[in-house]
Amino acid sequence: MMSLVELDANSEVPLHSHPNEQAGLVLDGEFEFTVGEERKIVKKGEFYIIPGGVEHKVVAGQMPS
């Protein structure tokens, strides 16, 4: 699954999962992803992949993303 997601600064997408793999490219700003047990900062220009069925959440950085 690929979609366009825009987040306000410091906003959070709560823990959830999707049945299919999710991939994306950060167009601006940065995010802190928690995917399963792993936390990672993903910044402008970086790709991310979240396996299907794995719980994840996202916290936006100081600037809108």
Secondary structure, DSSP 8 states (H G I E B T S, - for coil): --------TT-EEEEE--SS-EEEE--SSEEEEEETTEEEEEETT-EEEE-TT--EEEEE-SS--
